[in-house]
Amino acid sequence: MAELEGIYTIWLRETKRFFRYRSRIVTSVVTPMLWLLIFGTGLGAAVRFGNMPGGYEAFIYPGIIGQTILFTSIFSGLSVIMDRQYGFLKEILVAPISRPSLVMGKALGISTAAVIQATILLLLSFIVGVPMTPVVFILCMGIALIMSVGLGGLGLVIAAFTDSMEGFNLIMSFIVLPMFLLSGALFPITGLPSWLQTGVYLNPLTYGVDALRYAILGESALPLGVSIIVISAFAVMMVLVSSLLFSKKEQSLM
């Protein structure tokens, strides 16, 4: 019970922090919509994209949701650096709670923020002419939750190695953008050159975006079961790795 209470307390703190900064919610929704309306419409007007209803805008719609989950989840790792700088992390580390529970609480708090933003985008599906049924919505929520836990864990892994926000942002520049561009969010992942396709299939975000595309549009390059297994395994691995790193890296704070 103590472990569950610790997870809940950390999750609640992260969730309250998210709602306290309402500008984050606004910007995290406005930016994806700009991608959809400007990039999707502009490129969609120049590219013939099969017979898919909604055209190119509908195709990139699941990818933009994946982008929102990616950016929100990983950049939320900044909270660990802030907690370390203000001394709050020391208080957590001396609490009678295991490292896996600590990381799980942080990851669930991060995933809550990401899922809320994904929910808002799903409710705006009519803008790109994509129908949204209750079954599709629930399936997308499940996929988004698994993705956000894994990507939030990745953000925590990076934060465990970084002592400043400047260093974190530098590392993010070499991770977030390549993950997004190689996820198939903006283009089909089939028929690519072998060197590019290798990077695409090594990218865990690819499987999340492909699963969302199947749930929303009924089309995917990979079987849904394979995508779910990969993103679930990635989530478990990131939570375990970040737990191990915090056990070793933060001993000096105790």
C-alpha positions in Angstrom: 0.0 0.0 0.0 2.9 2.4 0.8 4.2 1.9 -2.8 0.8 2.6 -4.3 0.4 5.6 -2.2 3.8 6.9 -3.2 3.0 6.4 -6.9 -0.3 8.2 -6.5 1.3 11.1 -4.6 4.0 11.7 -7.3 1.4 11.3 -10.1 -0.9 13.8 -8.4 1.9 16.3 -8.1 2.9 16.0 -11.8 -0.8 16.3 -12.8 -1.3 19.5 -10.7 1.8 21.0 -12.1 0.5 20.4 -15.6 -2.8 22.1 -15.0 -1.1 24.9 -13.2 0.6 26.0 -16.4 -2.4 26.3 -18.7 -0.3 28.0 -21.4 1.3 24.6 -22.0 -2.1 23.1 -22.8 -2.9 25.9 -25.3 0.5 25.8 -27.1 0.6 22.0 -27.2 -2.8 22.0 -29.0 -2.3 25.1 -31.2 1.1 23.9 -32.6 -0.2 20.5 -33.9 -3.2 22.2 -35.4 -0.9 24.5 -37.3 1.0 21.5 -38.6 -2.3 20.0 -39.8 -3.8 23.1 -41.3 -0.7 24.7 -42.8 1.7 21.9 -43.5 -1.0 19.4 -44.3 -3.0 21.7 -46.5 0.0 23.2 -48.3 1.7 19.9 -49.0 -1.6 18.1 -49.6 -2.4 20.6 -52.3 0.8 19.7 -54.2 0.8 15.9 -53.6 -1.8 13.4 -54.8 -2.3 11.1 -51.9 -4.3 8.1 -53.1 -8.0 7.8 -52.5 -7.9 8.2 -48.8 -10.8 10.3 -47.5 -9.4 13.6 -46.2 -6.3 13.2 -48.3 -2.8 14.1 -46.9 -4.2 15.9 -43.9 -6.0 12.7 -42.7 -2.8 10.7 -43.3 -0.6 12.9 -41.1 -3.3 13.4 -38.5 -2.2 10.2 -36.4 1.4 11.3 -36.9 0.7 14.8 -35.5 -1.0 13.1 -32.4 2.2 11.0 -32.1 4.3 14.2 -32.3 2.3 15.8 -29.5 2.8 12.7 -27.3 6.5 12.6 -28.1 7.2 16.3 -27.4 5.1 16.4 -24.2 6.4 13.1 -22.8 10.1 13.7 -23.3 10.2 17.4 -22.5 8.4 16.7 -19.3 11.7 15.1 -18.2 12.7 18.6 -17.5 10.7 18.4 -14.3 13.4 16.0 -12.9 16.1 18.6 -13.5 14.0 21.3 -11.8 13.3 19.0 -8.9 17.0 18.3 -8.5 17.9 22.0 -8.6 15.3 23.0 -6.1 16.0 20.2 -3.7 12.7 18.4 -4.0 14.3 15.3 -5.5 16.3 14.8 -2.3 13.0 14.6 -0.4 11.6 12.0 -2.7 14.7 9.9 -2.6 14.8 9.7 1.2 11.1 8.7 1.2 10.3 5.0 1.9 9.4 4.3 -1.7 11.3 2.2 -4.2 13.0 3.6 -7.3 10.6 1.7 -9.7 7.6 3.3 -7.9 9.2 6.7 -8.0 9.8 6.4 -11.7 6.4 4.9 -12.3 4.7 7.8 -10.5 6.7 10.3 -12.7 6.0 8.4 -15.9 2.2 8.2 -15.1 2.1 11.9 -14.4 3.9 12.6 -17.6 1.6 10.3 -19.6 -1.5 11.9 -18.1 -0.4 15.2 -19.5 0.3 13.7 -22.9 -3.0 11.7 -23.0 -5.0 14.8 -22.1 -3.5 16.7 -25.1 -4.0 13.7 -27.4 -7.6 13.6 -26.2 -8.1 17.2 -27.3 -6.7 16.5 -30.7 -8.9 13.4 -31.1 -11.9 15.5 -30.3 -10.9 17.9 -33.1 -10.8 15.1 -35.7 -13.7 16.7 -37.6 -11.3 19.5 -38.8 -9.5 17.0 -41.1 -12.7 15.1 -42.0 -11.9 12.0 -39.9 -14.8 10.3 -38.2 -14.3 9.5 -34.5 -16.3 6.7 -33.0 -16.3 5.7 -29.3 -14.4 2.4 -30.2 -11.8 4.3 -32.1 -11.4 6.9 -29.4 -10.9 4.2 -26.6 -8.4 2.3 -28.7 -6.5 5.5 -29.4 -6.5 6.3 -25.7 -4.9 3.0 -24.9 -2.2 3.4 -27.5 -1.5 6.9 -26.4 -1.1 5.8 -22.8 1.4 3.1 -23.7 3.3 5.5 -25.9 3.5 8.2 -23.3 4.7 5.9 -20.6 7.6 4.7 -22.8 8.5 8.1 -24.1 8.2 9.6 -20.6 10.6 7.0 -19.4 13.0 7.9 -22.1 12.8 11.5 -21.0 13.6 10.4 -17.5 16.6 8.4 -18.7 18.0 11.4 -20.4 17.3 13.6 -17.4 19.2 11.1 -15.2 22.4 11.9 -17.2 21.8 15.7 -17.4 22.4 18.3 -14.7 21.1 21.4 -16.4 18.2 22.4 -18.6 20.6 23.7 -21.3 22.2 20.2 -21.6 18.8 18.5 -21.6 17.7 20.8 -24.5 20.8 20.1 -26.4 20.4 16.3 -26.2 16.7 16.7 -27.1 17.7 18.3 -30.4 19.5 15.2 -31.4 16.7 12.8 -30.3 13.3 14.3 -30.6 13.5 15.7 -34.2 15.0 12.5 -35.7 12.5 10.4 -33.8 9.6 12.5 -35.3 11.0 12.6 -38.8 11.7 8.8 -38.9 8.4 7.8 -37.4 6.4 7.8 -40.6 4.3 10.7 -39.3 4.7 12.7 -42.5 5.3 10.0 -45.1 4.6 6.3 -45.7 7.2 4.0 -44.3 7.0 1.5 -47.2 9.1 1.7 -50.3 11.9 3.7 -48.6 15.6 3.2 -49.3 17.1 0.5 -47.1 19.2 2.8 -45.0 16.2 5.0 -44.2 13.9 2.1 -43.6 16.3 0.7 -41.1 16.2 3.9 -39.0 12.4 3.9 -39.3 12.0 0.4 -38.0 14.5 1.0 -35.1 12.4 4.0 -34.0 9.8 3.0 -31.3 7.7 6.0 -32.2 7.1 4.4 -35.7 5.1 1.6 -34.1 3.0 4.0 -32.0 2.2 6.2 -35.0 1.4 3.1 -37.1 -0.9 1.8 -34.4 -2.7 5.1 -34.2 -3.1 5.3 -38.0 -4.6 1.8 -38.0 -7.0 2.8 -35.2 -8.1 6.0 -36.8 -7.9 5.3 -40.6 -8.0 1.5 -40.7 -4.7 1.5 -42.6 -1.2 0.5 -41.4 2.1 -0.8 -42.7 2.5 -3.2 -39.8 0.1 -5.5 -38.0 -1.5 -3.8 -35.0 -0.5 -6.6 -32.7 3.2 -6.2 -33.5 3.0 -2.4 -32.9 1.3 -2.9 -29.6 3.9 -5.4 -28.5 6.8 -3.2 -29.5 5.6 0.0 -27.8 4.6 -2.0 -24.6 8.0 -3.6 -24.4 9.6 -0.2 -25.0 7.5 1.3 -22.1 8.5 -1.5 -19.7 12.2 -1.3 -20.7 12.3 2.5 -20.3 10.7 2.4 -16.8 13.2 -0.3 -15.7 16.2 1.4 -17.1 15.3 4.8 -15.7 14.7 3.1 -12.3 18.1 1.6 -12.4 19.8 4.8 -13.4 18.1 6.8 -10.6 19.2 4.2 -8.1 22.8 4.7 -9.2 23.0 8.3 -10.3 21.1 9.9 -7.4 22.9 8.2 -4.5 25.1 11.2 -4.1 22.1 13.3 -3.2 21.1 11.1 -0.2 
